[in-house]
Amino acid sequence: MKKLFCFLLLGITILCSLTAFAQEDTPNARQARRIFDQAYDMFYGAEGASFSYRISILGIYSEEGTGWYKGNKNKSISKKSIIWDNGDIKYILRRGKDIVEIHDPKVNKKDKLLQKFKFNREDFYYSIAKKNDDLVITLKAKPDAKGSMKHIQVYLEQNTHKPKRLRIKVLSLFWANVYFSDFKAGGIDDNLFVFPREEYANCKIVDER
């Protein structure tokens, strides 16, 4: 009986492995992953990228602004704040309060909540489809994925593969949407990520490190 149970367990394990492999190894899945990697590398590539964004969650929360990425550096401007992160030090200007906070960007990597939303490309199955004038890449989390993001949809321009929209299903209940416009890859100056201290000499500096 014990041998039979072990045999059945082995069979189930093999079947699950073959099913997972089948989901990954199809022409559609390979195409989806290839195009997704191109778009991802365009966004987070060594030459950097700039874009305008609008975040919408059920009409309850919304935000819009402009962002820049280059390697481990980033900058964002919104109505409430301006953030300069040069990879070593993060400065946050709280607009309307004349306060500039100093943070260690590496500390965020240890934050338990942020870790739940850490993205690993290998944690998902990929598929692709055309919808109107867009390419839509769907990412569904593998059973052993550790993050909280289980279902993601990425809308790309068909010809350029520039990002247009990102949908993330939250708690399996509703979708969070991020809309992109004016996307440009490359040509990002490193000086963008340097906090211009002289321009905010009258602000109170609060060191949160």
N, C-alpha and C positions, 0 to 999 in steps of 0.2 A: 504493500500500500504506500509505504514511504517512497519507494522508487518510482511508483506511478505518479505520485504528487510532484516529485522533483522533475520528472519528465514533462508533466503538464506545465509546470512553472517555467521550465526552460523553453517550451514551445511558445508560451505566451510572451516571454521576453523577446524571443526571436521575431515573433509576429509583430510586436510593437516596434521593434527596431526596423524591420522591413517597411512597415507603414510609414515611419518617420522618414526613412530614406526615400521612399516613393514620393512623399510630399516635397522633399527638397530637390530631388533629382528628376525634374521634368523640364522640357524646353521653356515652358512658361515661367517656372520658378527660377531657372538660370538667367533668363532675360530680365526678370524683375530684379534679381539681386545685382546683376551687372549695371542696370540703369540706376538703381538706388545708390550703389557705390559711387557712380559718377556724380550724382547729385549731392551726395553726402560730402565727397571730397571737394566739390566745387564750393560748398558752403563753409567747410572747415579746413580748406586747403592752406598750404604754406603761404600762398599769395594773398590770402584774406578775401573777405566779401563784405559788401554793404547792402542794406535793404531797409525798407520801411515795413512796419508790422502793425497788425491789429489783433488783439486777443479778445475772444468772446466766449463766455461760459454761461449758457442758459439765460442770457440777458441779466444775470445777477452781477457778474463781474466783467468789466471791459477795460482795456488799456490800449493805447497806441503810441507809437514813437518810431525812432530810427535806431538801427543797430549796426555795429561793425564787429567783425571777428577776424582774428589772424593768429593761428596757432593757439597758444594758451592765453592770448590777450583778447580783451573785448571792451567795447564801449557802448553805452546806450543812453538815449535821451528821451525822456517822457515828460508829461506835465508835472509829475511829482518829484522827479529826481534826475540827476545826471550821474552816470557811473563811469569811472575810468579804472580799468584793471590792466596793469602792465605785466601780469603774470606773477609778480612778487608782492605788490601792494595794491589794494583796492580802495579807491576814494569814492565816497557817495555824498553828493551834494543834495541835501534835503531842501528842495525849493520852497520858498515862503518862510523858512525857518532860519535861514542864514547859518546853517550848521553843516560842517563837512565831517563825516565819519571816516576813520581809517580802519580798514579790516585786513586780515590775512586771508587771501583767496584760497589758500591751501586748507584752511580750517573747514571750509564748506564741503570739501571732499570727505570729511569725517562725519558730517551731519547725518544722522540716521534717517531723517525724513528725506533728504536729498538723495541718499543712497538708494531709496526705494524707487526713485525715478531715474536712476543711472541707466544709461542706454548702452547695450552691447549688441552689435550687429549680429553676432552668432546666436542670439537667444530667440530668433524668430524664423518662422516659415514665411516665404515671400510668394506673392502672385501679382500679376499685372493685368490691367484691362484698360480699354479706351472708354472715356465717358465724355461725350460732346467733343470739345477741342482739347481735352486734357488726357494725360496718362495718369492712371490711378494705381499706385502700388500699395497693396495691402500687406501688413505685417501682423502675423498672429503668433503669440508667444508659444514656445515649445513647452511641454509639460514640466521640464526641469528648470525653466527660466526663473531667476531669483527676483527680478524687478517687479514693480507693481503695474507697469504698462503692459497690458495683455493684447490690446488691439489698436493698431495705428493705421491711418490712411494718409498717404502723401500724394498730393496733386501736383503734377509737373506739366510745364509746357511741352507739347509733343516734340517740337524740333530742337529746342535748346536744352530741355530738361531742367530749366530753372524752376525753383520751388514757387508754387502759387498758394498752396493751402496745406495745412497740417491739421489732422483730426486725431485726437487721442481720447479713447474711451476711458472714463474715470469711474472706478468702482463698479464696472459693468452696468452702470445706470444711465449715464449721459455722456455727451461728447463735448470736449473742449476744442475750440477752433482757433488756429492762428493763421491769419491771412498775410501774405507777403506781396509787396509791390516794389518797383524800382530796384530790382535785384541786380547787382553788378559783382562780378567775380574779378579779383585781382586789383592791383594798383593801390593797395592800402598802405599808407605811410605809418610807420611805427610811432611817430610823434602824436598821432591821434589818441594813443592810449596813455599819454603822460599827463598827469594832473597839472594844469596851469595855475600853480599856487598864487602867483602874483595877481591874477585876476580875481581871486577870492580872499584877498588879504584881510578883509573886514569880517570874514566869517569865523565863527567859533570852531575850533578844531577839537574833535572828540576822538581819542585813540581807543578803539575797541579791540585791539590785538591782545 
